Amino acid sequence: MSFNIALSGIAAAQKDLNTTANNIANVNTIGFKESRAEFADVYANSIFSNSKTAVGGGVTTTQVAQQFHQGSLQFTSNSLDMAISGGGFFVTSSELGTRDQSYTRAGAFKVDQSNYMVDSAGNYLQGFPVDKDGNSTSVSLTTTQPIKIPDTAGNPVMSSNVGLQMNLNVGEKALDPANFDHEDPATFNNSTSVTIYDSLGKPHIMTTYFIKPEEGSYTGESNWVAFYAIDDKPVDLAGPAGEYNFDSDGDGNPDPTTRSAVNADGWKGAVIKFNDVGAYTGTDPAIITTEELGVNGAGVLDPGTDGTQTITINFNNPTQYASPFEVTELTQDGTTVGRLTNVGIGADGLVTASYSNGSTVPLSRVALVRFANEQGLTQVGNTAWKESLDSGPALAGEANSGTFGSIRSSALEQSNVDLTTELVDLISAQRNFQANSRTLEVNNTLNQTVLQIR
């Protein structure tokens, strides 16, 4: 009996040594979780034995339990490296299209030859699909997909809106809009330009010319006329030319008829009206739409583009003060063709691609899972686990929500092994092994003594 007790002690000490050695061996393994050998005594009893004098039967290993406490973070220069701060696991699959998924805390990801994000073993990182605004369309594991980084150029976006905010100087010299010529600066007061893009991403220069009508307007109201050109070609308005009241005799009363904002060549302009405190008196914003820019319209676009393109100009709270002409806002919503310049991952797991044309496209959202009992997970190697009956099913969710933790990009979670503690445990396990070996030796000596009795 004593031999078996000593042997069980030696086996337990060996198990402890093996567990500690494995922890030490993986002290630099990204995402590794240390293990702890747990033991229980062996005790047999029956209704016919005296429990007060019964002796235990040794020791047995009950479990080698993994410890899932947080490891320290190591920061890197690779934006695809990820660490989970808090609970949760990354989801990976061994093949495209398979639902045979494994779970890991090791976030050292890179791009393979097909531009998919994979780990060091070639497993595909899974993400939730997102819409154009970056919102997840589903947070179910059944809808996750391998995350792919696009290698194509960023698609161009056709300009359709221009935002313009400015101050027009009330003291400018009055001119006659009928004499306007965009090639003669003496026929207009001010101008400003913005680059717009057609459907193929080709840039075009759109210029707005401002003219203060001659002799001024009637008392209490001031008018300005705006003409438009793209690539130095006149662009008419989609509707009729603007009209304004005019005081030709200077008596402070408007003429019976209005004047149309049209130059001698029939180039139509828009009218912007201000009150006596310099505030715009029309709708906010003042919306002006050009004619179609294609061959059948202004003819400023090349063949093959979307010829129905129009530009809507939004004058956002324009003013007319006694100060120099100043443009305080000039925006447009188009982009040219772009190349991929950066891939970013947010704390919520949203993966975005940035392009040289200034556009940012959401690609996917990194899927995270958690389990009711992490220690019930089955180890499969490569710092990965699979769910089991003991762990419970994988519960999917987004980073930065609930208990899933947040994602730190350009960081890796180091092994949570405390090397100092492991070295102390190693000494302790060695002593235990020696003590049990000594017990075995003493039992052997006693048996030899009994055998030598004459």
C-alpha positions in Angstrom: 0.0 0.0 0.0 2.8 2.4 1.0 4.5 1.7 -2.4 1.3 2.9 -4.2 1.0 6.0 -2.1 4.6 6.9 -2.8 4.2 6.2 -6.5 1.1 8.5 -6.6 3.1 11.2 -5.0 5.9 10.8 -7.5 3.3 10.9 -10.4 1.7 14.1 -8.9 5.1 15.8 -8.5 6.0 14.8 -12.0 2.7 16.3 -13.3 3.4 19.5 -11.3 6.9 19.6 -12.8 5.6 19.1 -16.4 3.0 21.8 -15.9 5.5 24.3 -14.5 8.0 23.4 -17.3 5.3 24.0 -19.9 4.5 27.4 -18.4 8.2 28.4 -18.4 8.6 27.2 -22.0 5.8 29.5 -23.2 6.7 32.6 -21.2 7.2 34.4 -24.6 4.2 32.9 -26.4 1.7 35.6 -27.4 -1.7 35.0 -26.0 -0.6 32.0 -23.9 -2.5 31.3 -20.6 -0.6 29.6 -17.8 -1.8 26.3 -16.4 -2.0 25.1 -12.8 -2.0 21.4 -11.7 -4.7 20.8 -9.2 -4.6 17.7 -6.9 -6.9 15.8 -4.5 -6.3 13.2 -1.9 -7.4 9.5 -2.5 -9.5 8.2 0.4 -11.4 5.0 0.4 -13.9 4.0 3.1 -16.8 1.7 3.6 -19.5 1.1 6.2 -17.5 -1.8 7.8 -14.3 0.2 8.2 -13.2 2.6 11.0 -13.0 6.0 9.4 -11.1 7.3 12.4 -8.1 5.0 11.8 -8.3 4.9 7.9 -5.2 6.0 6.0 -5.5 7.8 2.7 -4.4 6.1 -0.5 -2.2 8.9 -1.9 -2.9 11.7 -4.4 -4.4 12.1 -7.8 -4.5 14.9 -10.4 -7.9 16.3 -10.7 -7.3 18.9 -13.4 -4.7 20.9 -15.2 -6.6 24.2 -15.1 -5.8 27.1 -17.3 -5.7 30.6 -15.7 -7.3 33.2 -18.0 -6.3 36.4 -16.2 -5.1 39.3 -18.3 -1.6 39.3 -19.7 0.4 42.5 -20.1 0.3 44.4 -23.4 3.2 44.8 -25.7 2.9 47.6 -28.2 4.0 47.2 -31.8 4.1 49.2 -35.0 1.8 46.8 -36.9 -1.8 48.1 -37.0 -3.1 44.5 -37.7 -1.7 43.4 -34.3 -4.5 43.3 -31.8 -4.9 42.7 -28.0 -8.1 42.2 -26.1 -8.2 44.3 -22.9 -10.8 42.4 -20.8 -12.7 39.2 -21.5 -13.4 37.7 -24.9 -11.7 35.7 -27.6 -11.0 36.2 -31.3 -12.8 33.9 -33.6 -10.8 32.0 -36.4 -11.6 29.3 -38.9 -9.2 26.9 -40.5 -10.7 27.2 -44.0 -12.8 29.6 -46.0 -16.5 28.9 -45.8 -16.2 26.5 -42.8 -17.9 26.8 -39.5 -15.3 24.8 -37.7 -14.2 27.7 -35.5 -11.6 28.0 -32.8 -10.9 30.8 -30.3 -7.7 32.5 -29.4 -6.3 35.5 -27.4 -3.2 35.7 -29.7 -3.8 38.7 -31.9 -0.7 38.6 -34.1 -2.5 38.8 -37.5 -1.2 39.5 -40.9 -2.4 39.5 -44.5 -2.0 36.3 -46.6 -1.5 36.0 -50.4 -5.3 36.5 -50.9 -5.4 39.6 -48.7 -7.3 37.8 -45.8 -6.3 38.5 -42.2 -4.8 35.3 -40.8 -2.8 34.3 -37.7 0.6 32.5 -37.7 -1.1 29.2 -38.4 -3.0 30.5 -41.4 -6.4 30.5 -39.7 -8.8 33.2 -40.9 -9.9 36.0 -38.6 -13.7 36.3 -38.5 -15.7 39.5 -38.4 -19.3 40.7 -38.5 -20.6 42.3 -41.7 -21.1 46.1 -41.5 -23.0 48.6 -43.6 -21.6 51.7 -45.3 -21.8 53.6 -42.0 -19.8 51.0 -40.1 -22.8 49.6 -38.1 -22.9 45.8 -37.7 -25.7 44.2 -39.6 -25.5 41.1 -37.5 -23.7 39.9 -34.3 -24.4 36.2 -34.8 -21.6 33.7 -35.2 -23.4 32.1 -38.1 -23.0 35.3 -40.1 -19.3 36.0 -39.5 -17.0 36.1 -42.5 -13.2 36.1 -43.0 -11.9 39.7 -42.9 -10.4 40.7 -46.2 -8.3 43.8 -46.9 -9.1 45.1 -50.4 -6.2 45.6 -52.8 -8.2 47.6 -55.3 -8.2 51.4 -55.7 -10.7 53.4 -53.8 -13.7 54.1 -56.1 -14.3 57.7 -57.2 -17.3 59.5 -56.0 -19.1 62.0 -58.3 -19.5 65.5 -56.9 -23.1 66.5 -56.4 -23.0 69.2 -53.7 -20.8 72.3 -53.0 -21.0 74.1 -49.7 -20.1 77.8 -49.8 -20.1 80.3 -47.0 -18.7 83.8 -47.6 -19.0 87.5 -46.8 -19.5 89.9 -49.7 -18.2 93.4 -49.3 -21.1 95.9 -49.4 -18.6 98.6 -50.4 -17.7 96.9 -53.7 -18.0 98.9 -57.0 -21.3 98.3 -58.7 -21.2 96.6 -62.1 -23.7 95.6 -64.7 -24.3 91.8 -64.8 -25.2 92.1 -68.5 -21.5 93.0 -69.2 -20.1 90.0 -67.3 -17.3 88.2 -69.0 -15.5 85.5 -67.0 -12.2 86.2 -68.9 -12.3 89.9 -67.9 -11.8 90.6 -64.2 -13.1 94.1 -64.6 -16.6 92.8 -65.2 -17.0 91.0 -61.8 -16.1 91.8 -58.2 -14.9 88.6 -56.7 -14.5 84.9 -57.5 -13.7 81.6 -55.8 -13.0 78.1 -57.1 -13.3 74.5 -55.9 -12.2 71.2 -57.4 -15.1 68.8 -58.2 -15.0 65.3 -59.7 -16.9 63.5 -62.4 -18.2 59.9 -62.2 -14.7 58.6 -63.3 -12.8 60.6 -60.7 -11.4 63.3 -63.1 -11.0 66.7 -61.5 -12.7 69.8 -62.8 -12.4 73.4 -61.6 -15.7 75.0 -60.7 -15.6 78.8 -60.3 -18.2 81.1 -58.8 -18.2 84.8 -59.9 -19.9 87.4 -57.8 -21.2 90.7 -59.2 -22.8 93.6 -57.3 -25.4 95.1 -59.7 -24.7 98.7 -60.7 -26.4 101.7 -59.1 -27.5 99.4 -56.2 -31.0 98.1 -55.4 -33.9 99.8 -53.9 -33.9 100.9 -50.3 -33.7 98.2 -47.6 -32.4 95.4 -49.9 -29.1 94.6 -51.6 -28.6 92.1 -54.4 -25.6 90.1 -55.7 -25.5 88.0 -58.8 -23.5 84.7 -59.0 -22.4 83.2 -62.3 -20.8 79.7 -62.7 -18.2 78.1 -64.9 -16.5 74.7 -64.9 -13.1 74.5 -66.6 -13.8 78.0 -68.0 -16.9 76.9 -69.8 -20.2 78.7 -68.9 -22.7 76.6 -66.9 -26.3 77.7 -66.8 -28.7 77.0 -64.0 -31.2 74.2 -64.0 -34.0 76.8 -63.6 -34.5 80.3 -64.9 -32.1 83.1 -64.2 -32.5 84.9 -61.0 -34.3 88.3 -61.0 -33.9 91.3 -58.8 -35.6 94.6 -58.3 -33.8 97.7 -59.4 -34.1 101.4 -58.6 -33.0 103.0 -61.9 -34.0 106.6 -61.1 -32.7 106.5 -57.5 -35.9 107.6 -55.8 -35.8 104.8 -53.3 -38.6 102.8 -55.0 -38.1 99.7 -57.1 -38.9 99.9 -60.8 -42.2 98.4 -62.0 -40.3 95.6 -63.7 -37.4 93.4 -62.4 -34.1 92.7 -64.1 -32.9 89.2 -65.0 -29.4 88.1 -64.1 -28.4 87.3 -67.7 -25.3 88.6 -69.4 -25.1 89.6 -73.1 -24.3 86.0 -74.2 -27.4 84.6 -72.4 -25.3 83.2 -69.5 -27.8 82.8 -66.6 -26.8 83.8 -63.0 -28.4 83.4 -59.6 -29.5 86.3 -57.4 -28.5 86.4 -53.7 -30.5 89.0 -51.6 -29.5 90.6 -48.3 -31.3 92.9 -45.9 -30.1 96.2 -44.4 -28.2 94.4 -41.6 -26.2 92.2 -44.1 -28.2 89.0 -43.5 -29.3 86.7 -46.2 -33.1 87.0 -46.8 -33.7 83.8 -48.8 -34.1 80.2 -47.7 -31.3 78.7 -45.6 -29.3 77.3 -47.2 -29.7 79.1 -50.5 -29.8 76.1 -53.0 -28.8 76.6 -56.6 -28.6 73.7 -59.1 -26.7 73.8 -62.3 -27.7 72.3 -65.6 -26.5 68.8 -66.6 -22.8 68.9 -67.2 -22.7 66.3 -70.0 -22.7 66.7 -73.8 -26.4 67.6 -73.9 -25.9 70.2 -71.2 -22.9 72.3 -70.4 -20.6 69.9 -72.4 -17.8 70.1 -69.8 -17.5 66.4 -69.2 -15.6 63.8 -71.3 -17.5 61.0 -73.2 -18.0 57.9 -71.0 -18.8 59.8 -67.8 -22.2 60.3 -66.3 -23.5 63.2 -68.4 -26.5 63.7 -66.1 -24.3 65.0 -63.3 -25.5 68.3 -61.8 -24.0 70.4 -59.0 -26.1 71.9 -56.2 -24.5 74.9 -54.6 -25.5 75.5 -51.0 -24.9 79.0 -49.7 -24.7 78.5 -46.0 -25.6 81.7 -44.2 -23.8 84.1 -46.6 -23.4 87.7 -45.3 -22.9 91.2 -46.7 -20.9 93.3 -44.3 -18.6 96.3 -44.7 -15.6 94.1 -44.7 -13.4 92.5 -47.4 -14.6 89.5 -49.4 -13.9 86.3 -47.5 -14.7 82.7 -48.0 -15.1 80.9 -44.7 -16.3 77.5 -46.0 -15.8 75.8 -49.3 -16.5 72.1 -49.5 -17.7 69.4 -52.0 -18.7 65.8 -51.6 -16.8 64.1 -54.5 -13.5 62.2 -54.5 -11.1 61.0 -57.1 -9.6 57.5 -57.5 -7.6 56.6 -54.4 -5.0 54.0 -53.4 -5.0 52.2 -50.1 -2.9 54.0 -47.6 -3.8 52.6 -44.2 -5.9 50.0 -42.4 -7.1 51.0 -38.9 -8.9 49.0 -36.2 -10.9 50.8 -33.5 -11.5 49.9 -29.9 -14.9 48.6 -31.0 -13.2 46.3 -33.5 -14.3 48.2 -36.6 -11.8 47.6 -39.4 -11.6 50.6 -41.8 -9.6 51.2 -45.0 -8.2 54.7 -45.7 -7.5 55.9 -49.2 -5.3 58.6 -50.6 -8.4 60.4 -51.9 -9.5 61.1 -48.3 -12.2 58.4 -48.2 -12.5 55.9 -45.4 -14.4 52.7 -46.0 -15.6 50.4 -43.2 -14.7 46.7 -44.0 -15.8 44.6 -41.1 -16.0 44.4 -37.3 -13.8 41.9 -35.5 -16.0 39.3 -33.9 -15.5 38.5 -30.2 -16.9 35.6 -28.1 -17.0 34.7 -24.5 -17.9 31.6 -22.5 -19.7 30.9 -19.2 -16.8 28.7 -18.1 -13.5 29.5 -19.8 -11.7 26.7 -17.9 -14.0 24.2 -19.6 -12.5 25.1 -23.1 -10.6 22.3 -24.9 -7.0 23.2 -25.9 -6.2 22.5 -29.5 -2.7 24.0 -29.7 -1.3 27.2 -31.3 -2.8 29.1 -28.3 -6.3 28.2 -29.5 -9.3 26.6 -27.8 -12.6 25.0 -28.9 -15.8 25.0 -27.0 -17.0 22.0 -25.1 -19.9 20.8 -23.0 -18.1 22.1 -19.9 -17.4 25.6 -21.4 -20.9 26.2 -22.7 -21.7 27.6 -26.1 -19.8 30.6 -27.5 -21.7 33.9 -27.0 -20.8 36.4 -29.8 -20.7 40.1 -29.4 -18.9 43.4 -30.3 -15.8 44.8 -28.6 -16.4 47.6 -26.2 -19.7 46.3 -25.1 -20.7 44.2 -22.1 -18.0 41.9 -20.8 -16.3 41.3 -24.2 -13.5 43.8 -23.6 -12.0 46.4 -25.9 -9.6 45.9 -28.7 -6.2 47.6 -28.7 -4.7 47.9 -32.1 -0.9 47.8 -32.6 -0.6 45.8 -29.4 -0.2 42.1 -28.4 -1.2 40.4 -25.2 1.9 38.7 -23.7 1.8 35.4 -21.9 0.3 35.8 -18.4 3.1 33.5 -16.9 4.9 35.0 -13.9 8.4 33.6 -14.4 9.4 34.3 -10.8 6.5 32.4 -9.4 7.1 29.5 -11.8 10.7 29.2 -10.7 9.6 29.0 -7.1 7.0 26.4 -8.1 9.7 24.5 -9.9 11.8 24.2 -6.8 8.8 23.2 -4.8 7.8 20.5 -7.3 11.4 19.2 -7.3 11.4 18.9 -3.5 8.1 17.1 -3.6 9.5 14.7 -6.1 12.6 14.1 -4.0 10.5 13.6 -0.8 8.2 11.0 -2.5 11.3 9.3 -4.0 12.7 9.1 -0.4 9.4 7.6 0.8 9.7 4.9 -1.9 13.2 4.2 -0.8 12.3 3.9 2.8 9.5 1.5 1.9 11.9 -0.6 -0.1 14.4 -0.7 2.9 11.6 -1.8 5.2 10.7 -4.6 2.8 14.3 -5.7 2.6 14.5 -5.8 6.4 11.4 -8.0 6.6 12.7 -10.3 4.0 16.0 -10.7 5.9 14.3 -11.9 9.1 15.5 -15.4 10.0 
